[in-house]
Amino acid sequence: MARCTAPVRGHRSAAAAADCPACGGRYGRSRSYSGYGGYSDFSSYRPSPSPSSGSRGGSSSGRSSKPRWSPSSSGVWYTPEEVRTLTPVRETIESLAVSQPDLRDVFLCHAWDDRQGSAKDLHDLLEARGVRVWFSEKDLGLGVPMMRAIDKGLVNSRVGIVLVTPAMLRRLPAEGVADKELSALLRRERLVPVVHGTTYEELEKVSLLLASRAGLNTAEESMAAVAAKIAELVAA
């Protein structure tokens, strides 16, 4: 019976293990010291990232889907859940583009506190991509009754984007302007939430109905990437 050479030579390398008459069968030269196909098999392995906390758009590991409305030349990719969520909205947009071609692309619903911050950032990113956005900071003229202007903006937009931020969560329970806009958008079934700086768990504490709508999340991708998806969604 072959004796292990470890007490004399040691098994400090793959070569030493392969030379051992007792252990060479397990650690032959044709195999790596690990016995599982070599270290290179593991060095190329990367675990899939876990879904982000509060995510309703799927984990980043699933970003391999391409909806039919995304141009073949586009570098924008979606999760399967995002495609499922946005497809009915896209179908409505396509129908309205034929029946009401003069409508604005997007009504941007946001908290008043975000008007010079994240809401303006999203507005600017969308307009830079050619999206026609109804935005209170530019579309509420002096002397124009606020609610009348908002009603007109809602009616004359194909889809509503609700920017869900900590400020929005604070404002909704007060049933102010943002709450009225949101109620109108929820009734129309043409709404895409964009969660920014908060989570769906926090949103559920304020609006279960809005929290039930899957949307886009800046915890998973940049605001610019979110704007790119919205721009593709509303492109006629």
C-alpha atoms as an extended CHARMM CRD file, in Angstrom:
* protein
*
       236  EXT
         1         1  MET       CA              0.0000000000        0.0000000000        0.0000000000  PROA      1               0.0000000000
         2         2  ALA       CA              1.4690000000        3.3850000000       -1.0010000000  PROA      2               0.0000000000
         3         3  ARG       CA              2.4620000000        5.6560000000        1.8320000000  PROA      3               0.0000000000
         4         4  CYS       CA              1.7320000000        9.3530000000        1.9850000000  PROA      4               0.0000000000
         5         5  THR       CA              4.8910000000       11.4750000000        1.6920000000  PROA      5               0.0000000000
         6         6  ALA       CA              3.3930000000       14.3940000000        3.6180000000  PROA      6               0.0000000000
         7         7  PRO       CA              5.3330000000       13.5600000000        6.8500000000  PROA      7               0.0000000000
         8         8  VAL       CA              8.6220000000       13.7810000000        4.8900000000  PROA      8               0.0000000000
         9         9  ARG       CA              8.0820000000       16.1760000000        1.9620000000  PROA      9               0.0000000000
        10        10  GLY       CA              4.9160000000       17.9560000000        2.9550000000  PROA      10              0.0000000000
        11        11  HSD       CA              2.1070000000       18.9020000000        0.5680000000  PROA      11              0.0000000000
        12        12  ARG       CA              2.9190000000       22.5700000000        0.2850000000  PROA      12              0.0000000000
        13        13  SER       CA              2.2070000000       22.7760000000       -3.4270000000  PROA      13              0.0000000000
        14        14  ALA       CA              0.1000000000       21.1130000000       -6.1060000000  PROA      14              0.0000000000
        15        15  ALA       CA              3.2770000000       19.5300000000       -7.5350000000  PROA      15              0.0000000000
        16        16  ALA       CA              4.1990000000       17.9760000000       -4.1970000000  PROA      16              0.0000000000
        17        17  ALA       CA              0.7170000000       16.5770000000       -3.7890000000  PROA      17              0.0000000000
        18        18  ALA       CA              0.8150000000       15.1550000000       -7.3260000000  PROA      18              0.0000000000
        19        19  ASP       CA              4.1630000000       13.4400000000       -6.6290000000  PROA      19              0.0000000000
        20        20  CYS       CA              2.8310000000       11.7040000000       -3.5500000000  PROA      20              0.0000000000
        21        21  PRO       CA              2.1770000000        7.9860000000       -4.3360000000  PROA      21              0.0000000000
        22        22  ALA       CA             -0.7690000000        7.9340000000       -1.9140000000  PROA      22              0.0000000000
        23        23  CYS       CA             -2.3720000000       11.2460000000       -2.8000000000  PROA      23              0.0000000000
        24        24  GLY       CA             -1.3660000000       11.6480000000       -6.4360000000  PROA      24              0.0000000000
        25        25  GLY       CA             -4.5590000000        9.9640000000       -7.5940000000  PROA      25              0.0000000000
        26        26  ARG       CA             -6.5910000000       12.6790000000       -5.9120000000  PROA      26              0.0000000000
        27        27  TYR       CA             -4.3210000000       15.5560000000       -6.8450000000  PROA      27              0.0000000000
        28        28  GLY       CA             -2.9840000000       14.4550000000      -10.2520000000  PROA      28              0.0000000000
        29        29  ARG       CA             -1.1460000000       16.8040000000      -12.5350000000  PROA      29              0.0000000000
        30        30  SER       CA             -4.1230000000       16.9440000000      -14.8690000000  PROA      30              0.0000000000
        31        31  ARG       CA             -6.2550000000       18.4370000000      -12.1120000000  PROA      31              0.0000000000
        32        32  SER       CA             -5.7940000000       21.4110000000       -9.8500000000  PROA      32              0.0000000000
        33        33  TYR       CA             -5.0590000000       21.1830000000       -6.1530000000  PROA      33              0.0000000000
        34        34  SER       CA             -8.6200000000       22.1330000000       -5.2980000000  PROA      34              0.0000000000
        35        35  GLY       CA            -10.0240000000       19.0760000000       -7.0800000000  PROA      35              0.0000000000
        36        36  TYR       CA            -12.9160000000       21.1930000000       -8.4580000000  PROA      36              0.0000000000
        37        37  GLY       CA            -11.6220000000       22.3010000000      -11.8270000000  PROA      37              0.0000000000
        38        38  GLY       CA             -9.0200000000       24.7490000000      -10.6020000000  PROA      38              0.0000000000
        39        39  TYR       CA             -8.9530000000       28.1390000000       -8.9670000000  PROA      39              0.0000000000
        40        40  SER       CA             -9.6700000000       29.8220000000      -12.2950000000  PROA      40              0.0000000000
        41        41  ASP       CA            -13.2260000000       28.4500000000      -12.1710000000  PROA      41              0.0000000000
        42        42  PHE       CA            -13.8520000000       30.3300000000       -8.9400000000  PROA      42              0.0000000000
        43        43  SER       CA            -11.9300000000       33.4680000000       -9.8310000000  PROA      43              0.0000000000
        44        44  SER       CA            -14.3740000000       34.0900000000      -12.6860000000  PROA      44              0.0000000000
        45        45  TYR       CA            -17.4230000000       33.5660000000      -10.4930000000  PROA      45              0.0000000000
        46        46  ARG       CA            -19.3480000000       36.5740000000       -9.2680000000  PROA      46              0.0000000000
        47        47  PRO       CA            -22.4430000000       36.1260000000       -7.0990000000  PROA      47              0.0000000000
        48        48  SER       CA            -25.6180000000       37.7640000000       -8.3730000000  PROA      48              0.0000000000
        49        49  PRO       CA            -26.3770000000       40.9630000000       -6.4700000000  PROA      49              0.0000000000
        50        50  SER       CA            -29.2690000000       40.8170000000       -4.0550000000  PROA      50              0.0000000000
        51        51  PRO       CA            -32.3780000000       42.8380000000       -4.8920000000  PROA      51              0.0000000000
        52        52  SER       CA            -32.2570000000       46.3300000000       -3.4910000000  PROA      52              0.0000000000
        53        53  SER       CA            -34.2360000000       46.9300000000       -0.3440000000  PROA      53              0.0000000000
        54        54  GLY       CA            -37.6640000000       48.2040000000       -1.1640000000  PROA      54              0.0000000000
        55        55  SER       CA            -37.3040000000       47.4020000000       -4.8450000000  PROA      55              0.0000000000
        56        56  ARG       CA            -40.2850000000       46.7630000000       -7.0870000000  PROA      56              0.0000000000
        57        57  GLY       CA            -38.3720000000       46.8380000000      -10.3290000000  PROA      57              0.0000000000
        58        58  GLY       CA            -36.3820000000       43.6140000000       -9.9520000000  PROA      58              0.0000000000
        59        59  SER       CA            -32.7330000000       43.1420000000       -9.0770000000  PROA      59              0.0000000000
        60        60  SER       CA            -29.9250000000       44.4370000000      -11.2520000000  PROA      60              0.0000000000
        61        61  SER       CA            -28.9700000000       40.8340000000      -12.0690000000  PROA      61              0.0000000000
        62        62  GLY       CA            -32.1200000000       40.5580000000      -14.1810000000  PROA      62              0.0000000000
        63        63  ARG       CA            -31.3570000000       43.4870000000      -16.4820000000  PROA      63              0.0000000000
        64        64  SER       CA            -31.4150000000       41.4610000000      -19.6550000000  PROA      64              0.0000000000
        65        65  SER       CA            -34.7980000000       42.2840000000      -21.1860000000  PROA      65              0.0000000000
        66        66  LYS       CA            -35.5030000000       44.5450000000      -24.1150000000  PROA      66              0.0000000000
        67        67  PRO       CA            -39.0740000000       45.7910000000      -24.6300000000  PROA      67              0.0000000000
        68        68  ARG       CA            -40.4270000000       46.0350000000      -28.1530000000  PROA      68              0.0000000000
        69        69  TRP       CA            -40.5380000000       49.8600000000      -28.0230000000  PROA      69              0.0000000000
        70        70  SER       CA            -36.8220000000       50.1820000000      -27.2050000000  PROA      70              0.0000000000
        71        71  PRO       CA            -34.7770000000       50.8370000000      -30.3800000000  PROA      71              0.0000000000
        72        72  SER       CA            -32.3250000000       48.1110000000      -31.3330000000  PROA      72              0.0000000000
        73        73  SER       CA            -29.5350000000       50.6880000000      -31.2010000000  PROA      73              0.0000000000
        74        74  SER       CA            -30.4120000000       51.6780000000      -27.6190000000  PROA      74              0.0000000000
        75        75  GLY       CA            -28.0600000000       50.8430000000      -24.7810000000  PROA      75              0.0000000000
        76        76  VAL       CA            -30.9180000000       50.9180000000      -22.2530000000  PROA      76              0.0000000000
        77        77  TRP       CA            -31.7910000000       47.5820000000      -20.6290000000  PROA      77              0.0000000000
        78        78  TYR       CA            -34.7290000000       46.6180000000      -18.4120000000  PROA      78              0.0000000000
        79        79  THR       CA            -35.6330000000       43.9880000000      -15.8660000000  PROA      79              0.0000000000
        80        80  PRO       CA            -38.3750000000       41.5290000000      -16.9030000000  PROA      80              0.0000000000
        81        81  GLU       CA            -40.6160000000       43.0550000000      -14.2430000000  PROA      81              0.0000000000
        82        82  GLU       CA            -40.0830000000       46.5530000000      -15.6420000000  PROA      82              0.0000000000
        83        83  VAL       CA            -41.1010000000       45.3120000000      -19.0870000000  PROA      83              0.0000000000
        84        84  ARG       CA            -44.2690000000       43.7180000000      -17.6690000000  PROA      84              0.0000000000
        85        85  THR       CA            -45.1170000000       46.8440000000      -15.6860000000  PROA      85              0.0000000000
        86        86  LEU       CA            -44.4720000000       49.3450000000      -18.4610000000  PROA      86              0.0000000000
        87        87  THR       CA            -46.0490000000       47.4270000000      -21.3540000000  PROA      87              0.0000000000
        88        88  PRO       CA            -49.6840000000       48.3760000000      -20.5170000000  PROA      88              0.0000000000
        89        89  VAL       CA            -48.5980000000       52.0130000000      -20.1110000000  PROA      89              0.0000000000
        90        90  ARG       CA            -46.8580000000       51.8790000000      -23.4780000000  PROA      90              0.0000000000
        91        91  GLU       CA            -49.9740000000       50.4430000000      -25.1310000000  PROA      91              0.0000000000
        92        92  THR       CA            -52.0410000000       53.3430000000      -23.7890000000  PROA      92              0.0000000000
        93        93  ILE       CA            -49.4360000000       55.8490000000      -24.9910000000  PROA      93              0.0000000000
        94        94  GLU       CA            -49.5130000000       54.3390000000      -28.4850000000  PROA      94              0.0000000000
        95        95  SER       CA            -53.2920000000       54.5650000000      -28.5840000000  PROA      95              0.0000000000
        96        96  LEU       CA            -53.3010000000       58.1970000000      -27.4330000000  PROA      96              0.0000000000
        97        97  ALA       CA            -50.5550000000       59.1110000000      -29.8880000000  PROA      97              0.0000000000
        98        98  VAL       CA            -52.9730000000       58.1980000000      -32.6750000000  PROA      98              0.0000000000
        99        99  SER       CA            -56.1920000000       59.6070000000      -31.2230000000  PROA      99              0.0000000000
       100       100  GLN       CA            -54.7190000000       62.6970000000      -29.5000000000  PROA      100             0.0000000000
       101       101  PRO       CA            -51.3480000000       63.5010000000      -31.0880000000  PROA      101             0.0000000000
       102       102  ASP       CA            -51.1060000000       66.9700000000      -29.5030000000  PROA      102             0.0000000000
       103       103  LEU       CA            -50.9340000000       65.7490000000      -25.9100000000  PROA      103             0.0000000000
       104       104  ARG       CA            -47.8490000000       66.3600000000      -23.8120000000  PROA      104             0.0000000000
       105       105  ASP       CA            -45.7750000000       63.2630000000      -23.1930000000  PROA      105             0.0000000000
       106       106  VAL       CA            -45.5310000000       63.4620000000      -19.4040000000  PROA      106             0.0000000000
       107       107  PHE       CA            -47.1930000000       65.1350000000      -16.4410000000  PROA      107             0.0000000000
       108       108  LEU       CA            -44.6090000000       65.3260000000      -13.6410000000  PROA      108             0.0000000000
       109       109  CYS       CA            -46.2330000000       65.0110000000      -10.2200000000  PROA      109             0.0000000000
       110       110  HSD       CA            -43.9020000000       66.0070000000       -7.3860000000  PROA      110             0.0000000000
       111       111  ALA       CA            -43.8310000000       67.4910000000       -3.9130000000  PROA      111             0.0000000000
       112       112  TRP       CA            -43.5580000000       71.2600000000       -3.7250000000  PROA      112             0.0000000000
       113       113  ASP       CA            -40.3200000000       70.9310000000       -1.7460000000  PROA      113             0.0000000000
       114       114  ASP       CA            -38.6710000000       69.0810000000       -4.6570000000  PROA      114             0.0000000000
       115       115  ARG       CA            -39.4700000000       71.6820000000       -7.3040000000  PROA      115             0.0000000000
       116       116  GLN       CA            -35.9310000000       73.1370000000       -7.3070000000  PROA      116             0.0000000000
       117       117  GLY       CA            -34.2020000000       69.8270000000       -6.5590000000  PROA      117             0.0000000000
       118       118  SER       CA            -34.8860000000       66.2820000000       -7.7050000000  PROA      118             0.0000000000
       119       119  ALA       CA            -38.0610000000       67.2030000000       -9.6280000000  PROA      119             0.0000000000
       120       120  LYS       CA            -36.1830000000       69.8140000000      -11.6510000000  PROA      120             0.0000000000
       121       121  ASP       CA            -33.3310000000       67.3560000000      -12.2140000000  PROA      121             0.0000000000
       122       122  LEU       CA            -35.7360000000       64.7670000000      -13.6380000000  PROA      122             0.0000000000
       123       123  HSD       CA            -37.5310000000       67.4040000000      -15.7170000000  PROA      123             0.0000000000
       124       124  ASP       CA            -34.2620000000       68.6490000000      -17.2080000000  PROA      124             0.0000000000
       125       125  LEU       CA            -33.0650000000       65.1170000000      -18.0070000000  PROA      125             0.0000000000
       126       126  LEU       CA            -36.3480000000       64.3030000000      -19.7460000000  PROA      126             0.0000000000
       127       127  GLU       CA            -36.4630000000       67.5040000000      -21.7620000000  PROA      127             0.0000000000
       128       128  ALA       CA            -32.8510000000       66.9720000000      -22.8250000000  PROA      128             0.0000000000
       129       129  ARG       CA            -34.0950000000       63.7370000000      -24.4160000000  PROA      129             0.0000000000
       130       130  GLY       CA            -36.9020000000       65.5060000000      -26.2460000000  PROA      130             0.0000000000
       131       131  VAL       CA            -39.7160000000       64.5880000000      -23.8340000000  PROA      131             0.0000000000
       132       132  ARG       CA            -42.5060000000       67.1710000000      -23.5490000000  PROA      132             0.0000000000
       133       133  VAL       CA            -43.0610000000       67.5670000000      -19.8080000000  PROA      133             0.0000000000
       134       134  TRP       CA            -45.7780000000       69.4230000000      -17.8900000000  PROA      134             0.0000000000
       135       135  PHE       CA            -43.8830000000       70.8400000000      -14.9240000000  PROA      135             0.0000000000
       136       136  SER       CA            -45.4030000000       73.2650000000      -12.4400000000  PROA      136             0.0000000000
       137       137  GLU       CA            -42.2720000000       75.4160000000      -12.2410000000  PROA      137             0.0000000000
       138       138  LYS       CA            -42.6020000000       76.4310000000      -15.8700000000  PROA      138             0.0000000000
       139       139  ASP       CA            -46.2630000000       75.7610000000      -16.6850000000  PROA      139             0.0000000000
       140       140  LEU       CA            -47.9870000000       77.5530000000      -13.8110000000  PROA      140             0.0000000000
       141       141  GLY       CA            -48.2030000000       81.1010000000      -15.1130000000  PROA      141             0.0000000000
       142       142  LEU       CA            -48.6370000000       84.1540000000      -12.9170000000  PROA      142             0.0000000000
       143       143  GLY       CA            -52.2690000000       84.8360000000      -12.1140000000  PROA      143             0.0000000000
       144       144  VAL       CA            -53.4360000000       81.4280000000      -13.3890000000  PROA      144             0.0000000000
       145       145  PRO       CA            -55.5210000000       79.4750000000      -10.8240000000  PROA      145             0.0000000000
       146       146  MET       CA            -53.3030000000       76.6090000000       -9.7040000000  PROA      146             0.0000000000
       147       147  MET       CA            -55.8520000000       73.7920000000       -9.6410000000  PROA      147             0.0000000000
       148       148  ARG       CA            -57.2930000000       74.7670000000      -13.0280000000  PROA      148             0.0000000000
       149       149  ALA       CA            -53.8230000000       74.7370000000      -14.5700000000  PROA      149             0.0000000000
       150       150  ILE       CA            -53.0380000000       71.3710000000      -12.9790000000  PROA      150             0.0000000000
       151       151  ASP       CA            -56.3160000000       69.8820000000      -14.1900000000  PROA      151             0.0000000000
       152       152  LYS       CA            -55.5230000000       71.0660000000      -17.6880000000  PROA      152             0.0000000000
       153       153  GLY       CA            -52.0230000000       69.6250000000      -17.4690000000  PROA      153             0.0000000000
       154       154  LEU       CA            -53.3690000000       66.2410000000      -16.3240000000  PROA      154             0.0000000000
       155       155  VAL       CA            -55.9650000000       66.0710000000      -19.0730000000  PROA      155             0.0000000000
       156       156  ASN       CA            -53.4670000000       67.0480000000      -21.7390000000  PROA      156             0.0000000000
       157       157  SER       CA            -50.6980000000       64.5680000000      -20.8650000000  PROA      157             0.0000000000
       158       158  ARG       CA            -50.4080000000       60.9540000000      -21.9650000000  PROA      158             0.0000000000
       159       159  VAL       CA            -48.7890000000       59.5820000000      -18.8220000000  PROA      159             0.0000000000
       160       160  GLY       CA            -48.1050000000       60.6910000000      -15.2690000000  PROA      160             0.0000000000
       161       161  ILE       CA            -44.7450000000       60.3050000000      -13.5720000000  PROA      161             0.0000000000
       162       162  VAL       CA            -44.9700000000       60.4660000000       -9.7740000000  PROA      162             0.0000000000
       163       163  LEU       CA            -41.6670000000       61.3440000000       -8.1270000000  PROA      163             0.0000000000
       164       164  VAL       CA            -41.8380000000       59.5920000000       -4.7540000000  PROA      164             0.0000000000
       165       165  THR       CA            -39.4000000000       61.2610000000       -2.3560000000  PROA      165             0.0000000000
       166       166  PRO       CA            -39.2760000000       61.7960000000        1.4190000000  PROA      166             0.0000000000
       167       167  ALA       CA            -40.8640000000       65.2000000000        0.7790000000  PROA      167             0.0000000000
       168       168  MET       CA            -43.7260000000       63.5620000000       -1.1560000000  PROA      168             0.0000000000
       169       169  LEU       CA            -44.3010000000       61.1140000000        1.7020000000  PROA      169             0.0000000000
       170       170  ARG       CA            -44.5730000000       64.0340000000        4.1220000000  PROA      170             0.0000000000
       171       171  ARG       CA            -46.9610000000       65.9500000000        1.8750000000  PROA      171             0.0000000000
       172       172  LEU       CA            -49.4490000000       63.2180000000        0.9210000000  PROA      172             0.0000000000
       173       173  PRO       CA            -51.0870000000       62.8220000000        4.3610000000  PROA      173             0.0000000000
       174       174  ALA       CA            -51.8730000000       66.5590000000        4.3480000000  PROA      174             0.0000000000
       175       175  GLU       CA            -54.0860000000       66.0260000000        1.2650000000  PROA      175             0.0000000000
       176       176  GLY       CA            -52.6790000000       69.0080000000       -0.5610000000  PROA      176             0.0000000000
       177       177  VAL       CA            -52.0540000000       69.6300000000       -4.2580000000  PROA      177             0.0000000000
       178       178  ALA       CA            -49.7610000000       66.6200000000       -4.7010000000  PROA      178             0.0000000000
       179       179  ASP       CA            -52.4230000000       64.3440000000       -3.1990000000  PROA      179             0.0000000000
       180       180  LYS       CA            -55.0620000000       65.6570000000       -5.6390000000  PROA      180             0.0000000000
       181       181  GLU       CA            -52.7160000000       65.1650000000       -8.5980000000  PROA      181             0.0000000000
       182       182  LEU       CA            -51.9400000000       61.6450000000       -7.4690000000  PROA      182             0.0000000000
       183       183  SER       CA            -55.6120000000       60.7570000000       -7.0300000000  PROA      183             0.0000000000
       184       184  ALA       CA            -56.3490000000       61.8830000000      -10.5820000000  PROA      184             0.0000000000
       185       185  LEU       CA            -53.4040000000       59.9070000000      -11.9640000000  PROA      185             0.0000000000
       186       186  LEU       CA            -54.3870000000       56.7570000000      -10.0810000000  PROA      186             0.0000000000
       187       187  ARG       CA            -57.8850000000       56.9190000000      -11.5580000000  PROA      187             0.0000000000
       188       188  ARG       CA            -56.4960000000       57.2130000000      -15.0760000000  PROA      188             0.0000000000
       189       189  GLU       CA            -54.3600000000       54.0650000000      -14.7860000000  PROA      189             0.0000000000
       190       190  ARG       CA            -51.5420000000       55.8140000000      -16.6540000000  PROA      190             0.0000000000
       191       191  LEU       CA            -48.9820000000       56.2350000000      -13.9520000000  PROA      191             0.0000000000
       192       192  VAL       CA            -45.3290000000       55.3330000000      -13.3930000000  PROA      192             0.0000000000
       193       193  PRO       CA            -43.8510000000       55.8870000000       -9.9090000000  PROA      193             0.0000000000
       194       194  VAL       CA            -40.1970000000       56.8950000000       -9.6860000000  PROA      194             0.0000000000
       195       195  VAL       CA            -38.9340000000       56.1470000000       -6.1800000000  PROA      195             0.0000000000
       196       196  HSD       CA            -36.0530000000       58.4360000000       -5.2100000000  PROA      196             0.0000000000
       197       197  GLY       CA            -34.3440000000       58.6790000000       -1.8470000000  PROA      197             0.0000000000
       198       198  THR       CA            -36.8600000000       56.4300000000       -0.0960000000  PROA      198             0.0000000000
       199       199  THR       CA            -38.2860000000       52.8970000000       -0.3170000000  PROA      199             0.0000000000
       200       200  TYR       CA            -41.5090000000       51.1480000000       -1.1810000000  PROA      200             0.0000000000
       201       201  GLU       CA            -41.7740000000       50.0820000000        2.4490000000  PROA      201             0.0000000000
       202       202  GLU       CA            -41.9400000000       53.7410000000        3.4760000000  PROA      202             0.0000000000
       203       203  LEU       CA            -44.4210000000       54.4660000000        0.6860000000  PROA      203             0.0000000000
       204       204  GLU       CA            -46.7190000000       51.6700000000        1.8820000000  PROA      204             0.0000000000
       205       205  LYS       CA            -47.1320000000       53.5040000000        5.1740000000  PROA      205             0.0000000000
       206       206  VAL       CA            -48.5980000000       56.4720000000        3.3060000000  PROA      206             0.0000000000
       207       207  SER       CA            -50.2990000000       55.1000000000        0.1680000000  PROA      207             0.0000000000
       208       208  LEU       CA            -50.9300000000       51.4010000000       -0.3050000000  PROA      208             0.0000000000
       209       209  LEU       CA            -52.5370000000       52.0900000000       -3.6760000000  PROA      209             0.0000000000
       210       210  LEU       CA            -49.5010000000       53.8830000000       -5.0710000000  PROA      210             0.0000000000
       211       211  ALA       CA            -47.1560000000       51.3590000000       -3.4550000000  PROA      211             0.0000000000
       212       212  SER       CA            -48.9520000000       48.5880000000       -5.3390000000  PROA      212             0.0000000000
       213       213  ARG       CA            -47.7150000000       50.0550000000       -8.6350000000  PROA      213             0.0000000000
       214       214  ALA       CA            -44.3070000000       48.8030000000       -9.6980000000  PROA      214             0.0000000000
       215       215  GLY       CA            -42.1420000000       51.4840000000      -11.2240000000  PROA      215             0.0000000000
       216       216  LEU       CA            -38.5650000000       52.7240000000      -11.4830000000  PROA      216             0.0000000000
       217       217  ASN       CA            -36.1520000000       53.1970000000       -8.6200000000  PROA      217             0.0000000000
       218       218  THR       CA            -33.0620000000       55.4000000000       -8.3750000000  PROA      218             0.0000000000
       219       219  ALA       CA            -31.6700000000       53.0820000000       -5.6880000000  PROA      219             0.0000000000
       220       220  GLU       CA            -31.0220000000       50.6290000000       -8.5360000000  PROA      220             0.0000000000
       221       221  GLU       CA            -29.8750000000       53.0380000000      -11.2500000000  PROA      221             0.0000000000
       222       222  SER       CA            -29.1360000000       56.7040000000      -11.7720000000  PROA      222             0.0000000000
       223       223  MET       CA            -31.7470000000       59.3750000000      -12.3800000000  PROA      223             0.0000000000
       224       224  ALA       CA            -30.3060000000       59.7250000000      -15.8840000000  PROA      224             0.0000000000
       225       225  ALA       CA            -30.9520000000       56.0240000000      -16.5560000000  PROA      225             0.0000000000
       226       226  VAL       CA            -34.5190000000       56.3800000000      -15.2660000000  PROA      226             0.0000000000
       227       227  ALA       CA            -35.0430000000       59.3840000000      -17.5700000000  PROA      227             0.0000000000
       228       228  ALA       CA            -33.7270000000       57.3430000000      -20.5160000000  PROA      228             0.0000000000
       229       229  LYS       CA            -36.3280000000       54.6250000000      -19.8580000000  PROA      229             0.0000000000
       230       230  ILE       CA            -39.1500000000       57.1600000000      -19.5650000000  PROA      230             0.0000000000
       231       231  ALA       CA            -38.0240000000       58.8400000000      -22.7840000000  PROA      231             0.0000000000
       232       232  GLU       CA            -38.1420000000       55.5040000000      -24.6520000000  PROA      232             0.0000000000
       233       233  LEU       CA            -41.5120000000       54.6790000000      -23.0850000000  PROA      233             0.0000000000
       234       234  VAL       CA            -43.2170000000       57.8530000000      -24.3070000000  PROA      234             0.0000000000
       235       235  ALA       CA            -41.5160000000       58.1590000000      -27.7020000000  PROA      235             0.0000000000
       236       236  ALA       CA            -44.2000000000       58.2290000000      -30.4060000000  PROA      236             0.0000000000
